[in-house]
């Protein structure tokens, strides 16, 4: 499978998941953070990158995070990682990946099968989104008002850069 096809499959999977979560959860609709990108709303990967981004040397320097804030954020992200790990249990990250891949590559789209697949893992994803929202709430309250403004600027820069890269590819 070439890179372009893999990217399309990933985008389709994210869109399917996002549609399923949004359709089944008015709470998620009401509580979705406006600062998140659609990719962040669709997948769980950003949970890890949020911690990496905030605790990177560049962000620590730009935001002026104190050592106390860094320690608090690190323990918060570690706790979040453990919550997600225990929620997953024995299930891997890509438990449904093959099923979705088969669905996408099939000659005819089976909408009933797609809905069944989405319903099977929707409660777990909803719980993960709840964990992420709670973590983001805590992060927001760890940062000062000035740091929040700087973080917002960093996110806008990052989104603009991603948007520019996406349009040029």
MARLO-537442 format. One record per residue: residue in three letters; x, y, z of N, C-alpha, C in turn. Coordinates in steps of 0.001 Angstrom, whole numbers, padded with zeros to 6 digits, always signed. Example, Ala and Ser with C-alpha at 12.3 -4.5 7.8 and 13.67 -1.06 7.14 Angstrom:
<atoms>
ALA+013190-005690+007800+012300-004500+007800+013200-003300+007800;SER+012850-002250+007080+013670-001060+007140+012900+000030+007870;
</atoms>
This chain:
<atoms>
UNK+000860-001172+000000+000000+000000+000000+000902+001230+000000;UNK+000666+002151-000913+001530+003320-000981+001181+004333+000115;UNK+002024+005310+000291+001862+006298+001361+000563+007081+001221;UNK+000221+007448-000007-001007+008208-000241-002233+007402+000181;UNK-002246+006126-000158-003372+005266+000205-003444+005092+001719;UNK-002298+004911+002361-002273+004768+003824-002831+006020+004490;UNK-002441+007178+003970-002934+008437+004523-004443+008533+004356;UNK-004933+008164+003185-006379+008193+002954-007114+007245+003885;UNK-006552+006067+004112-007172+005095+005018-007221+005673+006428;UNK-006122+006273+006872-006091+006872+008202-007115+007982+008347;UNK-007199+008850+007340-008161+009952+007391-009591+009413+007408;UNK-009846+008374+006627-011178+007780+006585-011529+007168+007928;UNK-010578+006454+008528-010819+005848+009837-011096+006919+010889;UNK-010330+007973+010857-010533+009056+011816-011901+009702+011619;UNK-012264+009898+010368-013565+010506+010079-014706+009600+010531;UNK-014574+008291+010286-015594+007343+010736-015728+007372+012253;UNK-014595+007367+012934-014629+007386+014389-015237+008679+014907;UNK-014802+009784+014352-015311+011070+014802-016817+011160+014594;UNK-017290+010695+013451-018730+010713+013176-019480+009848+014183;UNK-018919+008700+014496-019577+007804+015446-019628+008413+016843;UNK-018535+008994+017263-018488+009581+018600-019431+010773+018684;UNK-019385+011620+017674-020239+012804+017680-021719+012428+017623;UNK-022046+011413+016859-023442+011003+016727-023969+010402+018026;UNK-023093+009763+018761-023552+009068+019956-023326+009789+021256;UNK-022734+010951+021225-022363+011572+022488-022564+013085+022482;UNK-023731+013549+022953-023935+014988+023039-022970+015644+024026;UNK-022498+014890+025027-021549+015432+025996-020252+015788+025291;UNK-019798+014916+024403-018563+015183+023675-018742+016413+022798;UNK-019899+016534+022166-020153+017710+021347-020080+018979+022174;UNK-020644+018934+023356-020688+020123+024198-019338+020450+024805;UNK-018518+019423+025045-017281+019647+025770-016031+019608+024909;UNK-016149+019459+023606-014974+019393+022763-014227+020717+022841;UNK-012941+020628+023075-012102+021806+023210-011933+022473+021855;UNK-012276+023729+021773-012208+024466+020510-010773+024601+020020;UNK-009801+024418+020905-008409+024554+020497-007866+023284+019864;UNK-008647+022192+019865-008163+020946+019298-008372+020925+017798;UNK-007489+020216+017121-007661+020018+015694-008616+018846+015504;UNK-009218+018705+014315-010077+017541+014070-009338+016234+014306;UNK-008055+016183+013991-007297+014961+014226-007224+014644+015712;UNK-007106+015663+016549-007065+015431+017979-008409+014924+018476;UNK-009495+015437+017923-010812+014973+018324-011056+013552+017852;UNK-010432+013155+016762-010721+011860+016156-009895+010737+016741;UNK-008665+010982+017114-007807+009899+017543-007240+010105+018913;UNK-006599+009070+019431-006040+009152+020765-004559+009477+020757;UNK-003928+009439+019645-002516+009729+019564-002140+011073+020187;UNK-002917+012146+019996-002559+013433+020571-002473+013443+022098;UNK-003079+012458+022760-002968+012400+024218-001496+012380+024603;UNK-000722+011561+023909+000690+011459+024195+001416+012720+023725;UNK+001084+013207+022543+001808+014349+022006+001531+015635+022783;UNK+000367+015723+023443+000090+016907+024252+001152+017006+025354;UNK+001466+015894+025992+002489+015883+027026+003871+016140+026461;UNK+004147+015514+025322+005448+015732+024685+005623+017185+024283;UNK+004554+017759+023744+004639+019141+023292+004831+020088+024479;UNK+004018+019921+025512+004115+020837+026651+005410+020687+027439;UNK+005962+019491+027450+007168+019262+028231+008442+019294+027380;UNK+008306+019655+026119+009493+019775+025274+010323+020969+025754;UNK+011596+020916+025477+012474+022008+025900+012006+023344+025330;UNK+011582+023307+024079+011141+024530+023417+009905+025122+024107;UNK+008920+024268+024403+007693+024757+025041+007963+025224+026469;UNK+008779+024469+027191+009122+024851+028566+009755+026246+028570;UNK+010658+026461+027620+011333+027758+027534+010353+028848+027089;UNK+009570+028560+026041+008650+029561+025496+007561+029942+026500;UNK+007039+028941+027196+005958+029203+028152+006484+029675+029498;UNK+007781+029457+029742+008353+029844+031027+007828+028976+032165;UNK+007713+027663+031901+007198+026753+032939+008202+026623+034076;UNK+007715+026708+035293+008572+026503+036458+008830+025005+036604;UNK+009828+024657+037385+010123+023234+037623+008926+022562+038293;UNK+008273+023285+039177+007096+022759+039858+005979+022445+038854;UNK+005757+023346+037900+004737+023116+036876+005116+021927+035997;UNK+006400+021829+035638+006861+020707+034822+006634+019378+035537;UNK+006965+019344+036824+006772+018118+037610+005290+017760+037700;UNK+004461+018768+037922+003021+018551+038024+002454+018040+036693;UNK+002887+018642+035594+002429+018211+034276+002905+016791+033962;UNK+004159+016497+034305+004692+015161+034045+003895+014113+034806;UNK+003617+014356+036076+002853+013372+036847+001417+013264+036321;UNK+000863+014368+035855-000481+014365+035271-000514+013504+034005;UNK+000457+013686+033120+000500+012911+031874+000821+011434+032144;UNK+001664+011174+033150+001945+009783+033520+000674+009095+034024;UNK-000083+009800+034857-001339+009249+035384-002337+009009+034248;UNK-002408+009941+033320-003307+009791+032172-002916+008566+031354;UNK-001636+008396+031109-001144+007252+030340-001535+005942+031026;UNK-001410+005908+032346-001778+004700+033096-003282+004432+033029;UNK-004086+005503+033098-005538+005347+032991-005915+004740+031643;UNK-005317+005257+030593-005617+004765+029245-005131+003324+029100;UNK-003968+003046+029647-003403+001693+029572-004331+000696+030270;UNK-004817+001042+031448-005708+000140+032174-007065+000030+031481;UNK-007500+001088+030842-008766+001067+030106-008663+000132+028903;UNK-007519+000158+028246-007309-000719+027097-007200-002174+027518;UNK-006577-002402+028673-006375-003772+029120-005507-004530+028142;UNK-005960-005710+027738-005206-006549+026823-005363-006114+025366;UNK-006276-005218+025111-006538-004787+023737-005418-003875+023269;UNK-004975-004065+022064-003938-003215+021488-004540-001948+020923;UNK-003674-001031+020548-004125+000228+019956-004926-000013+018685;UNK-004476-000955+017878-005109-001170+016582-006038-002365+016555;UNK-006760-002590+017626-007634-003758+017714-008599-003832+016541;UNK-009138-002718+016150-010135-002700+015077-009534-002303+013730;UNK-008236-002062+013714-007590-001580+012500-007814-002517+011315;UNK-007590-003790+011515-007751-004751+010420-009199-004826+009952;UNK-010134-004778+010899-011547-004825+010526-011924-003598+009695;UNK-011435-002426+010093-011704-001212+009329-011034-001274+007962;UNK-009807-001767+007946-009073-001882+006691-009841-002769+005717;UNK-010328-003902+006193-011110-004806+005352-012373-004129+004847;UNK-013016-003391+005713-014238-002682+005347-013965-001656+004240;UNK-012883-000933+004368-012532+000102+003400-012108-000496+002064;UNK-011395-001615+002113-010885-002214+000889-011892-003126+000192;UNK-013042-003381+000806-014055-004253+000210-014629-003626-001054;UNK-015119-004474-001958-015728-003995-003205-016941-003099-002932;UNK-017780-003513-001994-018978-002761-001631-018865-002321-000175;UNK-019262-001105+000122-019232-000617+001499-020405-001206+002268;UNK-020102-001829+003403-021126-002441+004250-021386-001505+005431;UNK-022384-000649+005275-022684+000359+006288-023066-000281+007619;UNK-023833-001364+007582-024236-002042+008816-023016-002576+009564;UNK-022076-003150+008834-020849-003665+009457-020025-002508+010044;UNK-019967-001395+009335-019228-000229+009830-019852+000273+011127;UNK-021171+000358+011160-021852+000817+012376-021618-000146+013533;UNK-021634-001436+013242-021390-002442+014277-019970-002299+014843;UNK-019005-002133+013962-017620-001946+014409-017481-000699+015273;UNK-018104+000382+014842-018015+001627+015601-018678+001502+016967;UNK-019794+000822+017024-020502+000636+018294-019702-000226+019268;UNK-018921-001167+018741-018150-002067+019595-017079-001348+020404;UNK-016446-000359+019811-015379+000301+020559-015708+001725+020969;UNK-016904+002163+020701-017294+003525+021051-017233+003807+022560;UNK-017723+002913+023429-017653+003226+024874-016220+003439+025367;UNK-015291+002622+024873-013904+002765+025282-013330+004090+024789;UNK-013610+004449+023561-013099+005706+023011-013718+006897+023735;UNK-014980+006779+024079-015651+007849+024814-014966+008065+026161;UNK-014644+006967+026832-013965+007045+028125-012574+007669+027960;UNK-011881+007316+026881-010561+007906+026627-010679+009405+026371;UNK-011709+009794+025661-011905+011225+025404-012218+011956+026706;UNK-012961+011323+027571-013271+011910+028871-011987+012101+029676;UNK-011118+011095+029649-009830+011186+030341-009021+012347+029765;UNK-009007+012464+028440-008242+013541+027807-008805+014910+028169;UNK-010131+015041+028157-010745+016316+028512-010431+016702+029954;UNK-010479+015724+030848-010160+015992+032245-008701+016434+032378;UNK-007811+015768+031646-006394+016138+031680-006197+017544+031148;UNK-006859+017870+030039-006731+019214+029481-007241+020268+030454;UNK-008305+019952+031170-008831+020866+032187-007775+021118+033267;UNK-007144+020038+033713-006120+020164+034759-004914+020955+034249;UNK-004503+020682+033014-003379+021416+032420-003705+022900+032377;UNK-004893+023221+031941-005335+024614+031837-005182+025326+033177;UNK-005503+024635+034255-005455+025262+035574-004075+025214+036221;UNK-003168+024449+035644-001781+024468+036121-001070+025695+035547;UNK-001419+026062+034323-000767+027183+033648-001314+028525+034131;UNK-000462+029537+034079-000906+030896+034401-001642+031465+033184;UNK-002299+032581+033375-003023+033233+032273-002082+033570+031119;UNK-000911+034071+031441+000078+034422+030419+000549+033171+029666;UNK+000786+032086+030392+001213+030839+029762+000117+030277+028851;UNK-001143+030418+029273-002259+029948+028441-002283+030702+027117;UNK-002063+032005+027183-002055+032820+025964-000901+032398+025044;UNK+000271+032178+025619+001421+031732+024827+001163+030358+024215;UNK+000540+029462+024986+000220+028125+024490-000762+028213+023321;UNK-001710+029099+023448-002683+029290+022366-001965+029747+021091;UNK-001002+030653+021239-000222+031103+020088+000558+029954+019468;UNK+001185+029127+020318+001935+027980+019816+001029+027032+019046;UNK-000159+026774+019574-001096+025874+018902-001533+026429+017560;UNK-001788+027732+017517-002191+028340+016251-001061+028244+015222;UNK+000174+028489+015665+001325+028363+014771+001431+026936+014250;UNK+001288+025979+015154+001398+024563+014810+000292+024154+013832;UNK-000932+024619+014100-002050+024293+013211-001843+024921+011839;UNK-001361+026146+011815-001120+026817+010541-000035+026088+009756;UNK+000989+025644+010453+002068+024903+009806+001551+023585+009244;UNK+000748+022868+010025+000166+021600+009553-000762+021848+008379;UNK-001545+022898+008453-002474+023232+007384-001692+023537+006100;UNK-000618+024289+006240+000208+024643+005092+000854+023387+004489;UNK+001362+022500+005346+001973+021253+004878+000950+020376+004177;UNK-000249+020332+004731-001307+019498+004154-001707+020012+002765;UNK-001780+021334+002619-002160+021907+001330-001073+021747+000274;UNK+000165+021737+000700+001255+021621-000270+001544+020176-000672;UNK+000964+019209+000044+001213+017810-000320+000154+017221-001208;
</atoms>
